[in-house]
Amino acid sequence: MGARARGGAGVGRVLVVVAHPDDAEFGCAGSVAHWIREGRQVAYLVATTGDKGSDDPAMTSERLATIREAEQLRATQVLGVDPVIFLRYPDGELEDTREFRRGVVRAIRRFRPERLVTTTPLPTLNLYAGHRDHRTAGRVALDAVYPYARDHLHFPELLAEGLAPHKVLEVYLMGHDEPDLWVDISETLELKLKALRCHASQFSDPEAVEARVRQRAAELGQAKGIAWAEAFKRIQLPR
């Protein structure tokens, strides 16, 4: 049986780790807005610049990277997310490297979240959720949670930066084919859509995108008697 998300005792900070600008807005912005209203602090880590996401033949990767970072910052301002960490890897070329793992571990040890949200590392029936960068980001985020962020002998250079080990208590996976936790976003759906509209470079027909987002939120909530929902696979970790 799946469950609705409740308060989450001991969860004061949430770190969202995604591959591209706009991934979090599509996948969890309604939940992010809900958590912030509950008094939690939410941070984003965005791994790539999103510098390939355009069908404009006159667009360059350099200009698009600048546009998309600015769009992401506007979206996080709408939601109240702070801080936002950009690793600025090339879009479509995200690899599971020591450097990338260290970047995520650094963010975990610095921000010290109890909950981490990321994309599922598994192949999925949803083609968008199964983007290679999404799967890579999810896999690296999970590895960063355990064991790298917890064990002091991993990345000793981070100790020299004053970043002590940290234990994340739970992970929420976006885009999983078998979710077991639903967040009611009925009161924050409009804020999610407002944040999505900040990513104007990605939508030739924003009204159609909003219609699809509403439809998806309704479908996810239907089984639980929720008007609008986002769904996750929850992994609970020992303290």
Summary of the structure (lengths in Angstrom):
residues: 239
radius of gyration: 17.0
end to end distance: 24.1
largest distance: 51.3
contacts: 799
relative contact order: 0.20
helix: 41%
strand: 18%
